[in-house]
Amino acid sequence: MFEMKNEGDETATKKTNEAFFKELDKDRMEKKCEYAVLVTLLEADNELYNTGIVDVSHKHERMYVVRPQFFIPIITVLRNAALNSMRYKSELALIRSQSIDITNFENELQLFQDGFMKNVKDSSNKFQEAMDGIDATIKKLEGVKEALRLSNKHLLTAGNKVENVSVKRLTRDNPTMAKKFADLDEDTI
């Protein structure tokens, strides 16, 4: 924002440059300008303002006072500052985007790790369930094996008993049956 001030010789009350600083700063902030420059012919005998570009930001932020002959140099200074500012802003944006990329990468990596570890834990739980199931099945099969072994033993015992069965043995303590078999033997001869 630029403001020009000039005072004619016929003016009875002479104003100072500083009298315009507060209003100029207020206008700069209202219009959202980055810098304010007072181009002035006031205080013509003041050596401070006659030497070049005067930075008065110690009183009002980003404010300069110049004589008309320094108007082009202040524009050049502000232009260069703006270009440098744009370059720094662009570099800062790049760094921020890289930082965001790194943060996103770290977040994605953490999500992957968390998901992978959940899968490992779930897999480990299922593995343990399977191992417990195998152990239970083995125990059941061992019980079935023992039952089959006992069944086989009983069948062999029964087979042995059947082999030892004879008519004589069945009738040995039964005199009626012994007589009938004896009668049968006599009839067949």
Protein Blocks (a to p, Z undefined) as FASTA:
>chain_A
ZZdddddfklmbdcdfklmmmmmmmmmmmnopabdcdddfehkllmklmnmccdfklmpg
hiacddfklmmmmmmmmmmmmmmmmmmmmmmmmmmmmmmmmmmmmmmmmmmmmmmmmmmm
mmmmmmmmmmmmmmmmmmmmmmmmmmmmmmmmmmmmmmmmmmmpcfklmmmmmmklmmmm
mmmmmmmZZ
